[in-house]
Amino acid sequence: MSNALVKNVYFVQPEGVMVEHQSPFKDQIGVWGNDNFSGLYTASNLSSLSSYWYQDFGTRVQILANFFQELGANSLTVARYAEEAEIGEPWQSTRQSLSIQDGSPIASAPAGDGRDLRLYVAGTDGNMKQYPFNIESASLGSPVSELHPFSAVILIPVEHSLTLVSCNCSGGFLMQQDRIKALLKPSRTYLGLSATAQTSSLSFTDQRVHVLYDEDNGPAVEEWQIPTSGGRKTTGQNGPLKLIGKVAINPS
């Protein structure tokens, strides 16, 4: 396709205001700027932020979702934007009836064709829990403990560092820290991250992770690629993460 790849990056400013940066901005390739989500919501002081983007090129549907703790609430808030055939509605938010630990890590992983997610948050007891979430209906299910038949890579910010957990239907949940050792640096405070979504329309080689961090010089964002395993296995995400480059935080 001749159109430039659209990229959205979501982050929280020091005062809690949530921001959406998009490139190309106003059809300017290589330029980043604030999009419609910016300034609509204020997150709590310790809130994590997890973003998910679902696309189906066949039905021309795309859904953007952000999971976070809203200011003044210890529950989970989901802000959602849906578009069909390039006709979209304004961003809408829903406070879920789910109490989570203040500052809980928040992560999501696709199951099936990408509309059904597995959402991971810490309960008020501090234990990580797994919930089914349908991004199309914005419905949250009851917590589940059994392993579902799906594969996922879950990158979670924990205590200003990052933890990588890999899950599949045969091996269960496994720690995979070696795959992100290039990303981890002792001089950094990791503030948040977001990843592109796996859908039936995108290949694994399209996956990106955007990492928000601070090295005492103010916040910065890096873009990393999740490569495939290599060899004959072209659909698995088992390679180490590779740095693509930095993302400008301030629009040009």
Secondary structure, DSSP 8 states (H G I E B T S, - for coil): --S---EEEEEE-TTSBEEEEEESBTTBTT--EE-TTTTS-BB-TT--EEEEEEEETTTTEEEEEEEE-BTT-SEEEEEEEEEETTEE---EEEEEEEE--TT--EEEEEETTTTEEEEEEE-TTS-EEEEEEETTTTEE---B-S--S--EEEEEEETTEEEEEEEETTTEEEE-GGGGTTT--TT-EEEEEEE----TTS-GGG-EEEEEEESSS-EEEEEEE----BTTB-S---S--EEEEEE-SS--
